Amino acid sequence: MLTLRIVKSKRIEGNETFDRFLNGLPDTFNTTGNEIHTARNRLRIMDVSTMGVEGLSEVMVKRYHGLFFFQKFDYTYIRRPKCRKAFENTEELRRRGFEAAEELAYVEVWNHGFYQYAFFVSEVGRGERLDHLVIRLQEEGRKDIIDPLIHQFAAHLKSMHEHGILYRDMNCGNVLCRQETPDGPWQFCMIDTNRARFYDEHQVLDMETVLPDLILMNPKMGTVEQFIAEYLKLRGRYSDEEVQRIRNIQRCRHEKKRPVKHYLKRYKKAYYKWLEG
């Protein structure tokens, strides 16, 4: 027998229409809204303009994939499910003064006492993906825009590290960028926060601790070395040798992970398709 565990933010508490929306997600997710990402996890944008939440017309709903049995056991008895981490980490990130797509609710689906899968509901983040933006600007030859963008994002990440935040999923698809005015500063909105790790908010993280955030930058952007150099300059740690050291760590990680990742991705894709029936 399926049961739901639902946790909501204060913003939507007491809204019965939104409650019905959340309770219906296991039945309506596949047929409601517009799907914008289909892979291991699925993302859909849904219209909530008639639900009476001030300033909220659309939400992003993420459905976390089905699980292997040992993962169900793990999330039932040992670890927090990703939906909970996404909700709590987003809440903490915003509390520390950094923009993230606001957490609204999560819905866990349980069966006979075991965690099965879940949904995470948030605002729709504003902006363009950092990697897509940089690649587009490169194609347009807009180095005059790329340089300040990379510098400002390096400063943003440095500020996060100075507030005890290690993001741990810096693949650039999780960073949305926008300018409020054509010549204004870049604003950054973080999404997919479930891997973030929080230290004391007055603790400045050392270079070895923040290394995962630097080596996970998307090398397809062609600006990785520039970003690493900008970050190190802001930290007062710049040298050509240090840039190359970090870049080499990134290359080694990528080469070691690629064959295994491709094999597992193919195997998991078949398994998740079987789970979905």
C-alpha positions in Angstrom: 0.0 0.0 0.0 1.4 3.4 -1.0 1.6 6.1 1.5 2.9 9.7 1.2 5.1 11.8 3.5 4.8 15.4 2.6 6.8 18.3 4.0 5.9 21.9 3.0 7.5 25.3 3.4 5.7 28.0 5.4 4.9 29.8 2.2 2.3 27.2 1.1 1.1 26.0 4.6 -2.7 26.0 4.9 -3.3 26.1 1.2 -5.7 23.3 0.5 -5.5 23.6 -3.2 -1.7 23.2 -3.1 -2.2 20.2 -0.7 -4.3 18.5 -3.3 -1.7 19.2 -6.0 1.0 17.6 -3.8 -1.1 14.6 -2.9 -1.9 14.0 -6.5 1.7 14.1 -7.9 2.2 10.3 -8.0 -0.8 10.1 -10.3 -0.6 13.3 -12.3 3.2 13.9 -12.8 3.4 12.1 -16.1 0.6 14.0 -17.7 0.8 17.5 -16.1 2.9 20.5 -17.3 5.9 20.5 -19.7 8.8 18.1 -19.3 12.1 19.9 -19.7 14.5 17.1 -18.8 14.3 13.3 -19.1 17.1 11.2 -17.8 17.8 9.4 -14.5 15.6 12.1 -12.9 12.8 14.0 -14.6 11.9 17.6 -14.5 8.5 19.2 -15.3 7.3 22.8 -15.1 3.7 23.0 -13.9 1.2 25.8 -13.7 0.1 26.7 -10.2 -1.3 30.2 -11.0 -4.8 29.3 -9.8 -3.7 27.9 -6.4 -3.6 31.3 -4.6 0.1 31.5 -3.7 1.2 35.1 -4.0 3.9 35.6 -6.6 3.9 32.0 -7.7 2.6 31.1 -11.2 4.8 28.1 -12.0 6.8 25.4 -10.1 9.5 23.0 -11.0 8.8 19.4 -10.0 11.6 17.0 -9.9 10.8 13.3 -9.8 13.7 11.2 -8.4 14.2 7.9 -10.2 13.2 4.5 -8.9 15.7 2.7 -6.8 17.6 -0.6 -6.5 16.5 -2.6 -3.4 19.7 -1.8 -1.5 19.1 1.9 -2.2 15.6 1.7 -0.8 17.0 0.1 2.3 19.6 2.8 2.5 17.2 5.7 2.2 14.7 4.0 4.5 17.0 3.3 7.5 20.3 5.1 7.0 20.6 8.2 4.8 18.3 11.1 4.1 16.6 10.8 0.7 17.8 13.3 -1.9 14.4 15.1 -1.8 14.9 16.0 1.9 18.5 17.0 1.3 17.4 19.2 -1.6 14.7 20.9 0.5 16.9 21.4 3.6 20.0 22.4 1.7 18.2 25.0 -0.4 16.6 26.4 2.8 20.1 26.7 4.4 21.7 28.1 1.3 19.1 30.9 1.2 19.4 31.5 4.9 23.1 32.2 4.4 22.3 34.9 1.9 22.7 33.1 -1.5 20.0 32.8 -4.1 18.5 29.4 -4.9 15.3 28.3 -6.5 13.1 28.5 -3.4 12.1 25.2 -1.8 8.3 24.6 -1.5 7.7 21.0 -0.7 8.9 17.4 -1.0 6.7 14.3 -1.4 8.1 10.9 -0.4 6.3 7.8 -1.7 6.5 4.8 0.6 5.3 1.2 0.2 5.1 -1.3 3.1 7.4 0.7 5.2 10.1 1.2 2.5 11.0 4.4 0.7 10.3 4.1 -3.1 10.8 7.4 -4.8 10.1 11.1 -4.3 9.2 14.5 -5.7 10.9 17.9 -4.9 8.9 21.0 -5.7 10.5 24.4 -6.0 10.2 27.7 -7.7 11.5 27.9 -11.2 15.0 29.3 -11.1 15.6 32.5 -13.1 18.5 32.7 -15.6 20.4 30.7 -18.2 22.7 27.8 -17.4 26.2 29.0 -16.9 27.7 26.4 -19.3 25.1 27.1 -22.1 25.6 30.8 -21.6 29.4 30.7 -21.9 29.3 28.4 -24.9 26.8 30.7 -26.7 28.9 33.8 -25.9 32.0 32.0 -27.2 30.2 31.2 -30.5 29.3 34.9 -30.7 32.9 36.0 -30.0 31.8 38.0 -26.9 34.9 37.7 -24.8 34.1 41.2 -23.4 31.1 39.6 -21.7 32.7 36.2 -20.8 35.6 37.8 -18.9 33.5 39.7 -16.3 31.0 36.8 -16.1 33.8 34.3 -15.2 35.3 36.8 -12.7 32.0 37.5 -11.0 31.1 33.8 -10.7 34.6 33.1 -9.2 33.9 35.8 -6.7 30.4 34.4 -6.0 31.9 30.9 -5.4 34.6 32.4 -3.2 31.9 34.1 -1.1 30.1 30.8 -0.7 33.3 29.1 0.5 33.8 32.0 2.9 30.4 31.2 4.4 31.2 27.6 5.0 29.4 26.2 1.9 30.8 23.5 -0.3 28.5 22.9 -3.2 29.9 19.6 -4.5 28.0 19.5 -7.7 29.5 22.3 -9.7 28.8 21.0 -13.2 27.6 24.5 -14.4 24.2 23.1 -15.3 23.3 23.8 -11.7 24.2 27.5 -11.9 21.7 29.9 -13.5 23.0 33.4 -14.6 21.1 36.6 -15.4 21.5 40.4 -15.5 18.8 42.6 -14.3 20.0 45.3 -16.6 22.1 45.0 -19.8 25.2 46.4 -18.1 24.4 45.3 -14.6 26.3 42.8 -12.4 25.6 39.1 -13.0 23.3 37.4 -10.6 23.6 33.7 -9.8 20.9 31.2 -8.8 21.8 27.8 -7.6 19.7 24.7 -8.3 20.1 21.0 -7.5 21.5 21.5 -4.0 21.2 18.0 -2.5 24.9 17.3 -2.5 25.9 20.6 -0.8 27.8 20.3 2.5 27.6 23.0 5.2 30.3 23.9 7.6 30.2 26.7 10.3 29.0 29.7 8.4 31.9 31.8 9.8 34.4 29.3 8.6 36.5 30.1 5.5 37.1 26.8 3.7 40.7 26.0 2.9 41.9 25.2 -0.7 42.0 21.5 -0.3 38.4 21.4 1.0 37.1 23.5 -1.9 39.0 21.5 -4.5 35.9 19.4 -5.5 34.0 22.6 -6.5 36.9 23.7 -8.8 37.5 20.3 -10.5 33.8 19.7 -11.3 33.6 22.8 -13.6 32.4 21.7 -17.1 35.6 21.5 -19.3 33.4 21.8 -22.4 33.1 25.5 -21.7 36.7 26.1 -22.6 37.1 28.6 -19.7 38.0 26.2 -16.9 41.6 27.4 -16.6 40.5 31.0 -16.7 38.0 30.3 -14.0 40.5 28.5 -11.8 43.0 31.3 -12.3 40.4 34.0 -11.4 39.4 32.0 -8.3 43.0 31.6 -7.1 43.7 35.3 -7.7 40.7 36.2 -5.5 42.0 33.8 -2.8 45.6 35.2 -3.1 46.9 31.8 -4.1 47.5 32.3 -7.8 50.5 30.8 -9.6 50.8 29.1 -13.0 51.9 25.9 -11.2 48.8 25.9 -9.0 46.5 26.4 -11.9 48.1 23.4 -13.7 48.0 21.3 -10.6 44.3 21.7 -10.2 43.7 21.3 -14.0 45.7 18.1 -14.0 43.6 16.7 -11.1 40.5 17.5 -13.1 41.8 15.8 -16.2 42.8 12.7 -14.3 39.4 12.5 -12.6 37.6 12.9 -15.9 39.7 10.2 -17.6 39.4 7.7 -14.8 35.6 8.2 -14.4 34.6 8.3 -18.0 34.7 4.5 -19.0 33.0 3.4 -15.8 30.5 6.2 -15.9 29.4 5.3 -19.5 29.0 1.6 -18.6 27.0 2.3 -15.5 24.9 4.9 -17.3 23.9 2.4 -19.9 23.1 -0.3 -17.3 21.1 2.1 -15.1 19.1 3.5 -18.0 17.8 0.1 -18.8 17.0 -0.7 -15.2 15.2 2.6 -14.6 13.2 2.1 -17.8 12.2 -1.4 -16.5 11.2 0.1 -13.2 8.9 2.6 -14.9 7.2 -0.3 -16.6 
